[in-house]
């Protein structure tokens, strides 16, 4: 069964006239009649009832027509679908992100990209930086929002900074209420955290962030006594809420409101944390290229 035969059948079924159908198809009537006869032989059932005065669809032909129309419409739509896929206007984009991005860069990027390319399916997955980088190197996913490792990224990956933001202290609200933390207008005094225990994530998930946080905690607490580790930032904030200790988090995490937690600025200026977008340098996926067009524009 050939596509042209289906088009022949549709034309005759819609006109119920072999002459008019042939004219519509740009062919003569005899080849059209032979094409329909060959199709009927292949199907093993007549599609039309022919008399000298009229042509009518058989019950079988009438039912099959709907399926043929649908198949031809889908077939005829393939060039447009191909164009949209080629131009990144449809398809799928797989984007991973560290938990901190959920409160900073991720919503803006997704909103902007979706507004320009609403037909693209966006598959979002939260993962730590080390997991994202490993996945990209193995050929999984298209891009990720990560905290870059201290030694830089492998040559196979491209990277662009998205955000640099200060760290703030997430402290138990009870400590503030009890007057245990000296502060002024929400900024901690230099010795406010001396002796406090710290809550942090394992170093392997984001070495640069870990080293920055630990070094800062050593300065602020006088020793960086780590009492609990957790991978998810939401879990870390929950532990702070329970009074386990203090955590240093990006300033954008102020958007994660939780009862029992107070976000306070650190004394002095800094430190600052960088996050950015990473992707395989040789990945030519159209949806990724369109996403990069959006993501590499200023976020503000």
Secondary structure, 3 states (H helix, E strand, C coil): CCHHHHHHHHHHHHHCCHHHHHHHHCCCHHHHHHHHHHHHHHHCCCCEEECCCCEEECHHHHHHHHHHHHHHHHHHCHHHHHHHHHCCCCEEEEEEECHHHHHCHHHHHHHHHHHHCCCEEEEEEECCHHHHHHHHHCCCCCEEEECCCCCCCCCCEEEEEEEEEEEEEEEEHHHHHCCCCCEECCEECCCCCCCCEEEECCHHHCHHHHHHHHHHHHHHHCCCEEEEECCCHHHHHHHHHCCCCEEEEEHHHHHCCCCCEEEEECCCCCCEEEEEEEEECCCCCHHHHHHHHHHCCCCC
